[in-house]
Every structure is written in structure tokens, then in C-alpha cells.
Amino acid sequence: MLKDTHLHQEIHEQPQVLSALIGRELRHARELAAAMRERDVQLVVIAARGSSDNAARYANYLLGSMNGLVVSLATPSLFTIYQRPPSLGRALVLGISQSGKSPDIVAVLAEARRQGALTAAITNALASDLARQADHVIDLGAGVERSVAATKTYTSALLAIALLSACLSDGSEMLDALQRVPQAAVQTLDVEGQVAGIVQRYRYMHDCVVIGRGYNYATAFELALKLKELTYTMVEPYSSADFLHGPLAVIEHGFPAIIIAPSGAMLPELQEFMRTIQQRQAEVLAISDDDEILGLSDIPLRLPIAVPEWLSPITAIIPGQLLAMHLASIRNYDPDHPRGLRKVTETV
């Protein structure tokens, strides 16, 4: 049964993992924020792969919008294969990795330390090579994640980034909002009944696009990854703006498009985007708490609670995780062990 899988259990463990992380890692996030101020850090360079790379996309928006930092995603092959690492100067070099084992991510932090840059890691493995290269570590504390597809380690990485942003801002309002996220995740898990009711429609889907923008650009990439690895569907993630610059041509009658549109500044733009693709007869599944977005969609998937837009990626991905899991199940795929994949992928 689906409820007996590790994936189902780990998706439903997320509220407890998020709650524990806030209480346990607030001190470490404050210490890292203080070190960044002391070093006058203006640039954050993030090394990550897979779901962790999608968390880095979230950091790109959050640390930029809330903290005024320039955020860059590292190119690990410059450090490993080309042996031509850039000058890291007064940057914070942040590695994000569930396992902390991938040699290319570790190499980025090792070079940063050699250059004298401030280093930090967000990881689920305190004894890992990555953690040993970091001046500061934020422990995801998610427990063992047995399913190959990352779920609780992904949302806890998002929360760790949000915690750092709140500490850099010295804002009690941001910390108060963070404290409400675990309960919001509990309520969001209630959409599983909705998901189970619509998933049969997508049993024979061969390809689709996932659209998000702003903070939820990261969510589009993460949902696309979950659908690829669990259901073997060809899924491409885009921002709504990028999609209009060429990829729009793929839309035809019945083409599936998943739109991630929680309440926030991007809503008007996404509403207009939905009208554009529906004129081309796309079939739209919308993940949103907004009545107008849901009313415009062909398949509405309502988020039961609104959270501040900067925190919405933590809850908005949960319906996507459930969708990918249920779609894998009705296709008779093993949700815990996607073909050809291992839990830890080591790249150079």
C-alpha cells in the first residue's frame, strides 16, 4: 500500500522536521548571520546539485530580496575539472547537500577555505566531508531519508535558508512567520484527498511543463524533478516570463501545464499568463490559494492556507510531492526506488 512506503511517510514527517529545525538551529543561523556581518559579506556563492540546487534557487530570490545580497550559483566543474576556480573574495560560500558527500560540492568549499572565504554548509549529515569544510553548519536534522526522492530534506533546506534570512534581517516579524510554517505544512498535507481525486487524469501523460515565478521559480524546478524521477515523465520547468520567449510554441490543445501560484506579488502576472496559454487550449492544473487563479484553471488544486509569499515554496511543493507520488503509484512504479537512481549521487 502507498501509505506503507518510505516516501509517503517522509512527506508526512515534514511538519515535525520543520518544527524541530527552528528550535534547534536558530542559534546556529544567528551565529552565521553575525559572521557574515563581521566579514561584511556582500556576495553569496552556493554550491549544490539536484533538489539542493533547487533550494539554492530559492536562496537566490530570498537573500536578494530580503537581505540585499548578490547570490550566485557556483559552477563546480571550474573547481574540479577545469581547475580554474574564480576569486571568492569576501563571499560567503555555502554548500547545500543532503548527504554532504558529492566531491564537486565539497571541492568548492575546500577551495573557498583555501582562499580565506567564509564557508557554511546546510546538510543532513554533520559528519560529512562537506560539514568538515564549513566554518558554520546548519543541520537539517531530518533523520534518515530512505526514499530516493528528496522530500523532507528539501523543505527543511528551504526553511534553513529562510531562517538565515530572518536572522540577517534581525526581524522578529520574519521569525514569527517562520514559527507558523510547520502548522501550515500540517494543513497543506490535507490536500492529499484532492490529489488522489485528480491523479487518474494524468496517468498517461507523456510530457508537461511546470511554471512558477519569483520565489516559486524554485518550486517549478523541484516539482519537475519529482515528476521526472518518480513517474519518468518528460517535464520542463520555466518561469512564466521565460516561457513566453519561445517555449510557448509547444502549447496545443490539451497540453498539460502545472502552474504554481500562491498569493503574492506574482499573482497578476500569472493570471495573465494562464489566460494566454488557455487561449492556445492548454489544460491547466493550478496549485494556489487564490480564488481567481483556481477559477481560471481546468484542474484546481487548492492550498488550504495562505502563507507569506517568501515562505510559500515550503508549502507549495507539498501538493507537488503528493502528485508525483500518487502518479507513480497508479502507474505501478516503486515510489521509493526509481529506476536507475541511488540515494547518494557523487559527481566531480
C-alpha beads as a LAMMPS data file, in Angstrom:
LAMMPS data file: protein, C-alpha beads

348 atoms
347 bonds

1 atom types
1 bond types

-500.0 500.0 xlo xhi
-500.0 500.0 ylo yhi
-500.0 500.0 zlo zhi

Masses

1 110.0

Atoms # bond

1 1 1 0.000 0.000 0.000
2 1 1 1.109 3.555 -0.715
3 1 1 0.895 4.530 2.951
4 1 1 3.481 1.867 3.769
5 1 1 6.132 3.401 1.508
6 1 1 9.028 5.414 2.878
7 1 1 8.114 8.253 0.513
8 1 1 4.609 8.613 1.928
9 1 1 5.930 8.518 5.481
10 1 1 8.656 11.078 4.769
11 1 1 6.286 13.505 3.067
12 1 1 4.085 13.366 6.140
13 1 1 7.040 13.785 8.526
14 1 1 7.769 17.246 7.159
15 1 1 5.854 19.310 9.749
16 1 1 7.734 17.696 12.645
17 1 1 11.093 18.079 10.888
18 1 1 10.413 21.758 10.188
19 1 1 9.311 22.453 13.743
20 1 1 12.375 20.782 15.246
21 1 1 14.734 22.623 12.910
22 1 1 13.531 26.062 14.003
23 1 1 14.099 25.352 17.683
24 1 1 17.395 23.551 17.218
25 1 1 19.139 25.662 14.557
26 1 1 18.097 29.227 15.355
27 1 1 21.295 29.740 17.363
28 1 1 23.478 28.444 14.528
29 1 1 21.702 30.635 11.986
30 1 1 22.286 33.658 14.221
31 1 1 25.972 32.788 14.551
32 1 1 26.338 32.537 10.773
33 1 1 24.493 35.835 10.293
34 1 1 26.833 37.501 12.800
35 1 1 29.897 36.142 10.981
36 1 1 28.530 37.462 7.679
37 1 1 28.107 40.929 9.194
38 1 1 31.587 40.830 10.694
39 1 1 33.091 39.934 7.313
40 1 1 30.841 42.460 5.517
41 1 1 29.658 39.737 3.149
42 1 1 28.004 41.160 0.032
43 1 1 28.090 38.055 -2.165
44 1 1 26.841 34.519 -1.515
45 1 1 28.097 31.718 -3.752
46 1 1 26.113 28.488 -3.431
47 1 1 27.269 25.031 -4.489
48 1 1 24.560 22.381 -4.787
49 1 1 23.123 19.655 -7.014
50 1 1 19.665 18.163 -7.587
51 1 1 16.989 19.162 -5.080
52 1 1 19.616 21.105 -3.158
53 1 1 20.241 23.166 -6.304
54 1 1 16.534 23.982 -6.344
55 1 1 16.831 25.139 -2.734
56 1 1 19.694 27.356 -3.937
57 1 1 17.332 28.932 -6.484
58 1 1 15.077 29.859 -3.581
59 1 1 18.036 31.374 -1.755
60 1 1 18.819 33.398 -4.860
61 1 1 15.457 35.162 -4.570
62 1 1 15.142 35.272 -0.797
63 1 1 18.605 36.515 0.167
64 1 1 18.439 39.004 -2.670
65 1 1 15.002 40.413 -1.923
66 1 1 15.086 40.345 1.869
67 1 1 18.778 40.913 2.576
68 1 1 20.107 42.811 -0.414
69 1 1 22.760 40.195 -1.163
70 1 1 24.041 39.202 -4.566
71 1 1 23.619 35.432 -4.846
72 1 1 25.442 33.305 -7.406
73 1 1 25.181 29.585 -8.085
74 1 1 28.641 28.024 -8.259
75 1 1 29.919 26.161 -11.307
76 1 1 31.636 23.185 -9.647
77 1 1 33.419 21.988 -12.805
78 1 1 35.507 25.191 -12.708
79 1 1 36.880 23.931 -9.405
80 1 1 37.247 20.238 -10.261
81 1 1 37.637 19.563 -13.989
82 1 1 38.941 22.868 -15.346
83 1 1 40.947 23.637 -12.199
84 1 1 40.236 27.358 -12.687
85 1 1 38.271 28.480 -9.615
86 1 1 37.114 32.088 -9.522
87 1 1 38.243 34.534 -6.879
88 1 1 35.790 34.301 -3.997
89 1 1 36.907 37.448 -2.185
90 1 1 34.542 38.495 0.584
91 1 1 31.873 35.988 -0.350
92 1 1 30.063 33.524 1.840
93 1 1 30.481 30.183 0.098
94 1 1 27.548 27.969 1.040
95 1 1 27.276 24.271 0.261
96 1 1 23.830 22.678 0.313
97 1 1 23.758 18.887 0.239
98 1 1 21.625 16.251 1.942
99 1 1 24.471 13.755 2.206
100 1 1 27.434 16.141 2.124
101 1 1 29.288 13.549 0.039
102 1 1 29.397 14.856 -3.526
103 1 1 33.072 15.555 -4.299
104 1 1 32.397 18.568 -6.539
105 1 1 30.366 20.377 -3.880
106 1 1 32.998 19.611 -1.248
107 1 1 35.708 20.873 -3.624
108 1 1 34.019 24.272 -3.909
109 1 1 34.060 24.750 -0.128
110 1 1 37.597 23.418 0.175
111 1 1 38.837 25.975 -2.346
112 1 1 36.870 28.723 -0.598
113 1 1 38.616 27.879 2.665
114 1 1 41.972 27.892 0.907
115 1 1 41.180 31.415 -0.325
116 1 1 40.158 32.517 3.165
117 1 1 36.456 32.971 2.388
118 1 1 33.740 32.361 4.966
119 1 1 32.202 28.914 4.442
120 1 1 28.948 27.328 5.568
121 1 1 27.015 24.129 4.943
122 1 1 23.357 23.183 5.067
123 1 1 23.298 19.404 5.311
124 1 1 21.600 16.388 6.814
125 1 1 24.966 14.808 7.652
126 1 1 27.002 16.516 10.367
127 1 1 29.878 14.056 9.996
128 1 1 30.160 14.557 6.232
129 1 1 33.109 15.874 4.221
130 1 1 31.074 18.960 3.365
131 1 1 30.374 19.786 7.010
132 1 1 34.080 19.437 7.804
133 1 1 34.927 22.107 5.235
134 1 1 32.433 24.582 6.710
135 1 1 33.053 27.262 9.320
136 1 1 29.333 27.134 10.161
137 1 1 26.854 24.283 9.751
138 1 1 23.059 24.312 9.816
139 1 1 21.892 20.770 10.489
140 1 1 18.708 19.758 8.674
141 1 1 18.118 17.097 11.323
142 1 1 15.588 15.371 9.076
143 1 1 16.558 11.882 10.136
144 1 1 17.316 9.123 7.652
145 1 1 15.601 9.703 4.314
146 1 1 15.149 6.204 2.860
147 1 1 13.222 7.100 -0.263
148 1 1 15.462 8.112 -3.164
149 1 1 13.328 11.182 -3.902
150 1 1 14.139 14.024 -1.511
151 1 1 11.146 15.480 0.309
152 1 1 11.756 16.322 3.958
153 1 1 15.381 17.255 3.301
154 1 1 14.257 19.648 0.560
155 1 1 11.679 21.545 2.610
156 1 1 13.993 21.634 5.624
157 1 1 16.736 23.119 3.418
158 1 1 14.284 25.831 2.336
159 1 1 13.456 26.522 5.968
160 1 1 17.152 26.688 6.898
161 1 1 17.663 29.329 4.204
162 1 1 14.619 31.242 5.438
163 1 1 15.945 31.057 8.999
164 1 1 19.268 32.547 7.907
165 1 1 17.465 35.310 6.024
166 1 1 15.372 36.152 9.078
167 1 1 18.486 36.293 11.287
168 1 1 20.257 38.559 8.803
169 1 1 17.230 40.850 8.834
170 1 1 17.045 40.982 12.628
171 1 1 13.295 40.909 12.142
172 1 1 11.023 39.424 14.789
173 1 1 8.182 39.570 12.262
174 1 1 10.025 37.182 9.947
175 1 1 10.824 34.812 12.795
176 1 1 7.201 34.887 13.927
177 1 1 6.091 33.968 10.407
178 1 1 8.608 31.119 10.347
179 1 1 7.183 29.698 13.554
180 1 1 3.829 29.251 11.799
181 1 1 5.220 27.272 8.870
182 1 1 5.112 23.777 10.462
183 1 1 1.382 24.113 11.192
184 1 1 0.826 25.415 7.663
185 1 1 2.563 22.271 6.404
186 1 1 0.198 20.135 8.507
187 1 1 -2.797 21.816 6.896
188 1 1 -1.297 21.571 3.425
189 1 1 -0.947 17.805 3.752
190 1 1 -4.744 17.706 3.829
191 1 1 -4.720 18.224 0.033
192 1 1 -3.835 14.561 -0.412
193 1 1 -7.501 13.726 -0.903
194 1 1 -7.724 16.311 -3.698
195 1 1 -4.584 14.915 -5.315
196 1 1 -5.855 11.333 -5.188
197 1 1 -9.049 12.526 -6.873
198 1 1 -7.338 14.111 -9.879
199 1 1 -4.268 11.981 -10.476
200 1 1 -6.003 9.384 -12.646
201 1 1 -6.460 12.086 -15.296
202 1 1 -2.683 12.248 -15.736
203 1 1 -1.961 8.511 -15.782
204 1 1 -0.977 8.521 -19.460
205 1 1 0.663 11.947 -19.562
206 1 1 3.920 11.836 -21.526
207 1 1 5.111 15.418 -21.120
208 1 1 4.171 18.679 -19.465
209 1 1 5.547 21.977 -18.249
210 1 1 5.665 23.371 -14.721
211 1 1 5.505 27.132 -14.345
212 1 1 6.495 29.256 -11.359
213 1 1 7.969 32.684 -10.884
214 1 1 9.707 34.672 -8.167
215 1 1 10.198 32.655 -5.012
216 1 1 8.359 29.731 -6.613
217 1 1 10.679 29.528 -9.594
218 1 1 12.475 27.040 -7.330
219 1 1 9.220 25.146 -6.787
220 1 1 8.728 24.720 -10.532
221 1 1 12.158 23.096 -10.805
222 1 1 11.626 20.877 -7.780
223 1 1 8.195 19.667 -8.887
224 1 1 9.529 18.970 -12.378
225 1 1 12.359 16.945 -10.829
226 1 1 9.947 14.933 -8.680
227 1 1 7.766 14.102 -11.686
228 1 1 10.798 13.088 -13.738
229 1 1 12.403 10.837 -11.155
230 1 1 9.223 9.235 -9.794
231 1 1 6.994 8.980 -12.897
232 1 1 9.528 9.049 -15.792
233 1 1 7.604 11.852 -17.476
234 1 1 9.334 14.459 -19.646
235 1 1 8.738 17.615 -17.611
236 1 1 10.291 21.037 -18.186
237 1 1 10.273 23.844 -15.596
238 1 1 10.080 27.506 -16.593
239 1 1 9.392 30.923 -15.232
240 1 1 6.260 32.332 -16.830
241 1 1 8.361 35.137 -18.336
242 1 1 10.891 32.781 -19.932
243 1 1 8.140 30.540 -21.274
244 1 1 6.753 33.363 -23.391
245 1 1 10.146 33.761 -25.085
246 1 1 9.853 30.750 -27.372
247 1 1 8.661 27.678 -25.442
248 1 1 5.085 28.957 -25.749
249 1 1 5.119 27.397 -29.224
250 1 1 4.794 23.871 -27.742
251 1 1 1.323 24.628 -26.348
252 1 1 -1.512 22.984 -28.243
253 1 1 -4.919 21.519 -27.449
254 1 1 -4.822 19.565 -24.178
255 1 1 -1.126 20.166 -23.432
256 1 1 -0.697 19.858 -19.620
257 1 1 0.665 22.875 -17.760
258 1 1 1.066 22.963 -13.984
259 1 1 1.023 26.500 -12.597
260 1 1 2.316 27.216 -9.085
261 1 1 0.674 30.438 -7.964
262 1 1 0.336 31.107 -4.225
263 1 1 -0.821 34.547 -3.154
264 1 1 1.744 37.288 -3.602
265 1 1 3.178 39.878 -5.927
266 1 1 3.324 37.471 -8.886
267 1 1 -0.410 36.708 -8.946
268 1 1 -1.484 39.309 -11.562
269 1 1 1.290 38.226 -13.932
270 1 1 0.407 34.546 -13.504
271 1 1 -3.276 35.229 -14.042
272 1 1 -2.452 36.886 -17.361
273 1 1 -0.113 34.038 -18.244
274 1 1 -2.866 31.485 -17.628
275 1 1 -5.195 33.373 -19.955
276 1 1 -2.506 33.361 -22.638
277 1 1 -1.887 29.619 -22.597
278 1 1 -5.577 28.794 -22.292
279 1 1 -6.194 30.752 -25.476
280 1 1 -3.948 28.106 -27.023
281 1 1 -6.075 25.396 -25.340
282 1 1 -3.588 24.211 -22.738
283 1 1 -5.008 22.197 -19.848
284 1 1 -4.015 23.986 -16.660
285 1 1 -3.594 22.415 -13.239
286 1 1 -3.161 25.272 -10.749
287 1 1 -1.706 24.971 -7.251
288 1 1 -2.914 28.078 -5.454
289 1 1 -4.899 29.561 -2.592
290 1 1 -6.247 32.346 -4.832
291 1 1 -9.881 32.087 -5.972
292 1 1 -9.282 33.792 -9.320
293 1 1 -6.341 31.547 -10.220
294 1 1 -8.322 28.454 -9.236
295 1 1 -11.348 29.697 -11.180
296 1 1 -9.241 30.136 -14.310
297 1 1 -7.769 26.639 -14.091
298 1 1 -9.115 23.435 -15.600
299 1 1 -7.945 21.378 -12.622
300 1 1 -7.813 23.446 -9.404
301 1 1 -5.681 22.184 -6.523
302 1 1 -6.393 24.447 -3.596
303 1 1 -3.776 25.251 -0.994
304 1 1 -5.744 25.272 2.272
305 1 1 -3.773 28.100 3.896
306 1 1 -2.012 31.228 2.691
307 1 1 1.480 31.972 3.982
308 1 1 3.684 34.988 3.194
309 1 1 4.966 34.718 -0.367
310 1 1 8.600 34.440 0.740
311 1 1 7.706 31.285 2.688
312 1 1 5.254 29.830 0.173
313 1 1 7.767 27.494 -1.548
314 1 1 7.904 25.414 1.638
315 1 1 4.193 24.634 1.499
316 1 1 3.572 24.935 -2.270
317 1 1 5.845 21.977 -3.062
318 1 1 3.872 19.610 -0.813
319 1 1 0.953 19.137 -3.251
320 1 1 3.548 18.559 -5.965
321 1 1 5.273 15.868 -3.904
322 1 1 1.924 14.177 -3.357
323 1 1 1.029 14.455 -7.041
324 1 1 4.280 12.808 -8.134
325 1 1 3.926 10.052 -5.527
326 1 1 0.322 9.206 -6.430
327 1 1 1.072 9.316 -10.157
328 1 1 3.959 6.897 -9.664
329 1 1 1.663 4.622 -7.682
330 1 1 -1.125 4.439 -10.275
331 1 1 1.499 3.693 -12.923
332 1 1 2.675 0.783 -10.742
333 1 1 6.141 2.260 -10.229
334 1 1 8.033 1.851 -6.960
335 1 1 7.865 5.294 -5.295
336 1 1 10.837 4.516 -3.053
337 1 1 13.232 3.216 -5.700
338 1 1 13.010 4.987 -9.071
339 1 1 14.801 3.056 -11.778
340 1 1 18.480 3.753 -12.258
341 1 1 18.779 6.106 -9.277
342 1 1 20.574 5.913 -5.937
343 1 1 20.028 7.974 -2.828
344 1 1 23.503 9.495 -2.902
345 1 1 24.846 10.713 -6.224
346 1 1 28.531 11.650 -6.267
347 1 1 29.694 13.867 -9.123
348 1 1 33.004 15.543 -9.895

Bonds

1 1 1 2
2 1 2 3
3 1 3 4
4 1 4 5
5 1 5 6
6 1 6 7
7 1 7 8
8 1 8 9
9 1 9 10
10 1 10 11
11 1 11 12
12 1 12 13
13 1 13 14
14 1 14 15
15 1 15 16
16 1 16 17
17 1 17 18
18 1 18 19
19 1 19 20
20 1 20 21
21 1 21 22
22 1 22 23
23 1 23 24
24 1 24 25
25 1 25 26
26 1 26 27
27 1 27 28
28 1 28 29
29 1 29 30
30 1 30 31
31 1 31 32
32 1 32 33
33 1 33 34
34 1 34 35
35 1 35 36
36 1 36 37
37 1 37 38
38 1 38 39
39 1 39 40
40 1 40 41
41 1 41 42
42 1 42 43
43 1 43 44
44 1 44 45
45 1 45 46
46 1 46 47
47 1 47 48
48 1 48 49
49 1 49 50
50 1 50 51
51 1 51 52
52 1 52 53
53 1 53 54
54 1 54 55
55 1 55 56
56 1 56 57
57 1 57 58
58 1 58 59
59 1 59 60
60 1 60 61
61 1 61 62
62 1 62 63
63 1 63 64
64 1 64 65
65 1 65 66
66 1 66 67
67 1 67 68
68 1 68 69
69 1 69 70
70 1 70 71
71 1 71 72
72 1 72 73
73 1 73 74
74 1 74 75
75 1 75 76
76 1 76 77
77 1 77 78
78 1 78 79
79 1 79 80
80 1 80 81
81 1 81 82
82 1 82 83
83 1 83 84
84 1 84 85
85 1 85 86
86 1 86 87
87 1 87 88
88 1 88 89
89 1 89 90
90 1 90 91
91 1 91 92
92 1 92 93
93 1 93 94
94 1 94 95
95 1 95 96
96 1 96 97
97 1 97 98
98 1 98 99
99 1 99 100
100 1 100 101
101 1 101 102
102 1 102 103
103 1 103 104
104 1 104 105
105 1 105 106
106 1 106 107
107 1 107 108
108 1 108 109
109 1 109 110
110 1 110 111
111 1 111 112
112 1 112 113
113 1 113 114
114 1 114 115
115 1 115 116
116 1 116 117
117 1 117 118
118 1 118 119
119 1 119 120
120 1 120 121
121 1 121 122
122 1 122 123
123 1 123 124
124 1 124 125
125 1 125 126
126 1 126 127
127 1 127 128
128 1 128 129
129 1 129 130
130 1 130 131
131 1 131 132
132 1 132 133
133 1 133 134
134 1 134 135
135 1 135 136
136 1 136 137
137 1 137 138
138 1 138 139
139 1 139 140
140 1 140 141
141 1 141 142
142 1 142 143
143 1 143 144
144 1 144 145
145 1 145 146
146 1 146 147
147 1 147 148
148 1 148 149
149 1 149 150
150 1 150 151
151 1 151 152
152 1 152 153
153 1 153 154
154 1 154 155
155 1 155 156
156 1 156 157
157 1 157 158
158 1 158 159
159 1 159 160
160 1 160 161
161 1 161 162
162 1 162 163
163 1 163 164
164 1 164 165
165 1 165 166
166 1 166 167
167 1 167 168
168 1 168 169
169 1 169 170
170 1 170 171
171 1 171 172
172 1 172 173
173 1 173 174
174 1 174 175
175 1 175 176
176 1 176 177
177 1 177 178
178 1 178 179
179 1 179 180
180 1 180 181
181 1 181 182
182 1 182 183
183 1 183 184
184 1 184 185
185 1 185 186
186 1 186 187
187 1 187 188
188 1 188 189
189 1 189 190
190 1 190 191
191 1 191 192
192 1 192 193
193 1 193 194
194 1 194 195
195 1 195 196
196 1 196 197
197 1 197 198
198 1 198 199
199 1 199 200
200 1 200 201
201 1 201 202
202 1 202 203
203 1 203 204
204 1 204 205
205 1 205 206
206 1 206 207
207 1 207 208
208 1 208 209
209 1 209 210
210 1 210 211
211 1 211 212
212 1 212 213
213 1 213 214
214 1 214 215
215 1 215 216
216 1 216 217
217 1 217 218
218 1 218 219
219 1 219 220
220 1 220 221
221 1 221 222
222 1 222 223
223 1 223 224
224 1 224 225
225 1 225 226
226 1 226 227
227 1 227 228
228 1 228 229
229 1 229 230
230 1 230 231
231 1 231 232
232 1 232 233
233 1 233 234
234 1 234 235
235 1 235 236
236 1 236 237
237 1 237 238
238 1 238 239
239 1 239 240
240 1 240 241
241 1 241 242
242 1 242 243
243 1 243 244
244 1 244 245
245 1 245 246
246 1 246 247
247 1 247 248
248 1 248 249
249 1 249 250
250 1 250 251
251 1 251 252
252 1 252 253
253 1 253 254
254 1 254 255
255 1 255 256
256 1 256 257
257 1 257 258
258 1 258 259
259 1 259 260
260 1 260 261
261 1 261 262
262 1 262 263
263 1 263 264
264 1 264 265
265 1 265 266
266 1 266 267
267 1 267 268
268 1 268 269
269 1 269 270
270 1 270 271
271 1 271 272
272 1 272 273
273 1 273 274
274 1 274 275
275 1 275 276
276 1 276 277
277 1 277 278
278 1 278 279
279 1 279 280
280 1 280 281
281 1 281 282
282 1 282 283
283 1 283 284
284 1 284 285
285 1 285 286
286 1 286 287
287 1 287 288
288 1 288 289
289 1 289 290
290 1 290 291
291 1 291 292
292 1 292 293
293 1 293 294
294 1 294 295
295 1 295 296
296 1 296 297
297 1 297 298
298 1 298 299
299 1 299 300
300 1 300 301
301 1 301 302
302 1 302 303
303 1 303 304
304 1 304 305
305 1 305 306
306 1 306 307
307 1 307 308
308 1 308 309
309 1 309 310
310 1 310 311
311 1 311 312
312 1 312 313
313 1 313 314
314 1 314 315
315 1 315 316
316 1 316 317
317 1 317 318
318 1 318 319
319 1 319 320
320 1 320 321
321 1 321 322
322 1 322 323
323 1 323 324
324 1 324 325
325 1 325 326
326 1 326 327
327 1 327 328
328 1 328 329
329 1 329 330
330 1 330 331
331 1 331 332
332 1 332 333
333 1 333 334
334 1 334 335
335 1 335 336
336 1 336 337
337 1 337 338
338 1 338 339
339 1 339 340
340 1 340 341
341 1 341 342
342 1 342 343
343 1 343 344
344 1 344 345
345 1 345 346
346 1 346 347
347 1 347 348
